[in-house]
Amino acid sequence: MTEILIPNPLDERKEEVEQRSAAATALKDAAENFVIDGPPAYELAIDETRSLRQFMKSVREWFAPMADAANATHKAITGRRAEILRPAEEAIGIYEKKIGAYRAEEQRKARELAEQERQRLAAEAAAVREAEALAAADRGDEAKFDALTQMETAPVPAPPVARTVMEQRAPKAKGMVEKKKWRARWLSDHPGEIVECAHALLNAIISPNHPHVTTNLIEPNWEALEKLAEATAGRGAVPGIEFYEEVKTTIRSR
């Protein structure tokens, strides 16, 4: 990276800076050696203190134009930097949002495919059992037939096809970070349905003996609802409210 040196105005006024620095050091030395041994020294110490404050004011005023110019330059540089970085940062957000949405959709498809495969395997197992039961009936093996027909269907686990599909279609890249958070929202974005959802929520927490309480008097405690969603992994039931898992995807530079 090329180093850019900005001219320092203090370099051009080095002698004046050193004069003020020496004066300040001398004033401190004088204060350390000063002894208040009576009323005259007492009054002199007060005068010296006042003079020191005037000295400090003069130093601040002398440095002020250079400091203001430096601050203006700093603001101009950082402001321009922010202007250039802002669209790039927004572009990162756009990409990450699209990447996250794509992965979420692929996960949904993978889960759907896994469920279809599970159902297919379950149907095959049921067909095999039914064929064995029919064969037992043909052989006159009533005990076997009764056992097969009364046997409860064993749960068929979902095959690992979902993970395979995700690895092929939307693999998790190096530097990718996904933060999951349970959130809460109205069950519908439709204004009319939102009112119905609000009524459902109110009916669950407000006594019907208070008809003067209307939906516009209450705003859901979204923080508490999201804590409930987090605690129940989205399984908590609240009238008019939907819990959903929000996934924020971040891609690191390396």
Buried (B, 14 or more C-beta within 10 A) or exposed (E): EEEEEEEEBEEEBEEEBEEBEEEBEEBEEEEEEEEEEEEEEEEEBEEBEEEBEEBEEEBEEBBEEBEEEBEEEEEEEEEEEEEEEEEEEEEEEEEBEEBBEEBBEBBEBBBEBBEEBBEEBBEEEEEEBEEBBEEBBEEEBEEBBEEBEEEEEEEBEBBEBBEEBBEEBBEEEEEBEEEEEBBBBBBBEEEEEBBBBBBBBBEEEBEEEEEEBEBEEEEBEEEEBBBBBBEEEBEBEBBBBBBEEEEEBBBEEE
